[in-house]
Amino acid sequence: MKVLVIGAHGQIGQHLMRLLSENQDHSVRAMVRKQEQAEYFEGIGAEAVFADLEGKPEELAKAMEGCDAVIFTAGSGGKTGYDKTLLIDLDGAVKSIEAAEQAGIRRFIMVSAFQAHKRENWNQDIKPYYVAKHYADKVLEQSNLTYTIIRPGGLLNEPGTGLIEAAENLERGTISRDDVASTIMAALDEEAVYNASFDLINGGKAIKEALQSFKKE
Ligand SMILES: NC(=O)c1ccc[n+]([C@@H]2O[C@H](COP(=O)([O-])OP(=O)(O)OC[C@H]3O[C@@H](n4cnc5c(N)ncnc54)[C@H](OP(=O)(O)O)[C@@H]3O)[C@@H](O)[C@H]2O)c1
């Protein structure tokens, strides 16, 4: 597959870009905003394209042209205000979904947040962020795209273990960004998680086996 990564220079994004650029079965294009990031990705054998989530859906659709899949792992981060939460985590995500439909892309993987689908379990300290994630995920579920929504627990910068727990509802936990990237990578062409949404933390199952447990009877 040819994959566009939105948020390619983010912390999960960089792990994912490394995995995708080393993989023989996929080719990858990084969506970036800065020249030095484009040069970095071209240096590791990936393509790079400039686009901003605050831009028009048509510009995002152009950035996706020729791709088979889109991965959204962007975010406004904890250091900006809730205006950016609306503009990036909600509107930026929804525009990316609209753009993927416009560009004729079939596959879309969203990095969401733990329990974003369950209002009663949202972290009340960052409620607007959860609102953004919740509604962006809903738009994706109602789109024509073949989606997978991954809702990781607290993200850690620890080495990957290759062992996860993935289910529709989990008790709160943490996961390394490296393992989130490996899970996204494994989910790309894993039919068992087509049109599936799940919480994700580190656990005791190999990634492939954990994803295959979503297989419908
Ligand atoms: N922190 C947690 O514990 C946690 C838990 C669950 C889920 N998540 C979610 O996991 C995802 C990735 O997390 P992370 O830690 O890898 O994030 P990160 O390091 O903050 O990366 C965010 C990425 O989004 C990009 N971005 C921001 N504004 C943009 C815009 N206007 N246009 C295009 N790109 C833009 C940034 O680009 P630049 O490089 O140009 O700045 C960066 O590449 C996010 O969706 C986050 O909400 C986080």
The ligand as an SDF file (V2000), in Angstrom:
LIG
                    3D

 48 52  0  0  0  0  0  0  0  0999 V2000
   -0.3930   12.0300   24.9430 N   0  0  0  0  0  0  0  0  0  0  0  0
   -1.1360   10.9630   25.1940 C   0  0  0  0  0  0  0  0  0  0  0  0
   -1.0090   10.3020   26.2520 O   0  0  0  0  0  0  0  0  0  0  0  0
   -2.1230   10.4970   24.1520 C   0  0  0  0  0  0  0  0  0  0  0  0
   -2.9420    9.4510   24.4990 C   0  0  0  0  0  0  0  0  0  0  0  0
   -3.8120    8.9450   23.5470 C   0  0  0  0  0  0  0  0  0  0  0  0
   -3.8250    9.4790   22.2770 C   0  0  0  0  0  0  0  0  0  0  0  0
   -3.0250   10.5450   21.9330 N   0  0  0  0  0  0  0  0  0  0  0  0
   -3.0800   11.0230   20.5340 C   0  0  0  0  0  0  0  0  0  0  0  0
   -2.0090   10.4090   19.8260 O   0  0  0  0  0  0  0  0  0  0  0  0
   -1.7170   11.1820   18.6550 C   0  0  0  0  0  0  0  0  0  0  0  0
   -0.2320   11.3660   18.4510 C   0  0  0  0  0  0  0  0  0  0  0  0
    0.4180   11.6730   19.6520 O   0  0  0  0  0  0  0  0  0  0  0  0
    1.9660   12.1490   19.6330 P   0  0  0  0  0  0  0  0  0  0  0  0
    2.4110   12.1460   21.0410 O   0  0  0  0  0  0  0  0  0  0  0  0
    2.7230   11.4050   18.5900 O   0  0  0  0  0  0  0  0  0  0  0  0
    1.7380   13.6590   19.1340 O   0  0  0  0  0  0  0  0  0  0  0  0
    2.8080   14.8190   18.8380 P   0  0  0  0  0  0  0  0  0  0  0  0
    4.1880   14.3510   19.0650 O   0  0  0  0  0  0  0  0  0  0  0  0
    2.3390   16.0470   19.5740 O   0  0  0  0  0  0  0  0  0  0  0  0
    2.6370   15.0480   17.2620 O   0  0  0  0  0  0  0  0  0  0  0  0
    1.6050   15.7850   16.7390 C   0  0  0  0  0  0  0  0  0  0  0  0
    1.8050   15.9480   15.2520 C   0  0  0  0  0  0  0  0  0  0  0  0
    0.7040   16.7080   14.7390 O   0  0  0  0  0  0  0  0  0  0  0  0
    1.2060   17.6330   13.8070 C   0  0  0  0  0  0  0  0  0  0  0  0
    0.3590   18.8170   13.6580 N   0  0  0  0  0  0  0  0  0  0  0  0
   -0.0520   19.6870   14.6070 C   0  0  0  0  0  0  0  0  0  0  0  0
   -0.7430   20.7070   14.0410 N   0  0  0  0  0  0  0  0  0  0  0  0
   -0.7650   20.4570   12.7050 C   0  0  0  0  0  0  0  0  0  0  0  0
   -1.3080   21.1360   11.5810 C   0  0  0  0  0  0  0  0  0  0  0  0
   -1.9710   22.3000   11.6970 N   0  0  0  0  0  0  0  0  0  0  0  0
   -1.1380   20.6010   10.3470 N   0  0  0  0  0  0  0  0  0  0  0  0
   -0.4560   19.4320   10.1840 C   0  0  0  0  0  0  0  0  0  0  0  0
    0.0840   18.7400   11.2080 N   0  0  0  0  0  0  0  0  0  0  0  0
   -0.0650   19.2540   12.4510 C   0  0  0  0  0  0  0  0  0  0  0  0
    2.5710   18.0450   14.3740 C   0  0  0  0  0  0  0  0  0  0  0  0
    3.3060   18.6300   13.3200 O   0  0  0  0  0  0  0  0  0  0  0  0
    4.6890   19.4720   13.5770 P   0  0  0  0  0  0  0  0  0  0  0  0
    5.7540   18.4260   13.6870 O   0  0  0  0  0  0  0  0  0  0  0  0
    4.7940   20.3090   12.3500 O   0  0  0  0  0  0  0  0  0  0  0  0
    4.4860   20.2800   14.8290 O   0  0  0  0  0  0  0  0  0  0  0  0
    3.0890   16.6980   14.8350 C   0  0  0  0  0  0  0  0  0  0  0  0
    3.6860   16.0090   13.7720 O   0  0  0  0  0  0  0  0  0  0  0  0
   -2.5000   12.4750   18.7980 C   0  0  0  0  0  0  0  0  0  0  0  0
   -3.6720   12.3590   17.9870 O   0  0  0  0  0  0  0  0  0  0  0  0
   -2.8850   12.4820   20.2860 C   0  0  0  0  0  0  0  0  0  0  0  0
   -4.0680   13.2160   20.4850 O   0  0  0  0  0  0  0  0  0  0  0  0
   -2.1730   11.0490   22.8630 C   0  0  0  0  0  0  0  0  0  0  0  0
  1  2  1  0
  2  3  2  0
  2  4  1  0
  4  5  1  0
  4 48  2  0
  5  6  2  0
  6  7  1  0
  7  8  2  0
  8  9  1  0
  8 48  1  0
  9 10  1  0
  9 46  1  0
 10 11  1  0
 11 12  1  0
 11 44  1  0
 12 13  1  0
 13 14  1  0
 14 15  2  0
 14 16  1  0
 14 17  1  0
 17 18  1  0
 18 19  2  0
 18 20  1  0
 18 21  1  0
 21 22  1  0
 22 23  1  0
 23 24  1  0
 23 42  1  0
 24 25  1  0
 25 26  1  0
 25 36  1  0
 26 27  1  0
 26 35  1  0
 27 28  2  0
 28 29  1  0
 29 30  1  0
 29 35  2  0
 30 31  1  0
 30 32  2  0
 32 33  1  0
 33 34  2  0
 34 35  1  0
 36 37  1  0
 36 42  1  0
 37 38  1  0
 38 39  2  0
 38 40  1  0
 38 41  1  0
 42 43  1  0
 44 45  1  0
 44 46  1  0
 46 47  1  0
M  CHG  2   8   1  16  -1
M  END
$$$$
